[in-house]
Amino acid sequence: MTKHTEFLAGERPEDVLFFLHEDAVSNPGALAEYADEVEDGHALVLPGDDGRSAFQSATGIDPMGLAQEAMGTEGDIGDDLTGAVCPVAEEEPESDHTTRFIFAFAEEQNEDVGGLYAEGDVVHAYAVCACGERYSDKWVVGE
């Protein structure tokens, strides 16, 4: 089992996952030791602080800033965290809507908070589209 599949199964709650599209990486060979190769790019699963730093180094984007900015726009991020559907793709069909980056983390189940969080561990995912749109999605692990 890869770190990627363990993360998706909710088995790595202390880690973060990020996806880098192959077109967004200048030296994919440098990631070989750390990343799982997936269709269209690479998925990295790293311990929280290290993962946030690595994401910022690789993309030039502060992951917490991305989260704040993307929270205002809902999108459809694939549950394998390797692609998404840009929410403005239909309005701007002439633009490139390739998912360049995804940053994700999981919050453990918390019945006191209620809602989605009472149902199980929740994945929070934030995507950056080639068109510049930033958006978010969240779901209960395994659903």
Disulfide bonds with the S-S distance in Angstrom:
none
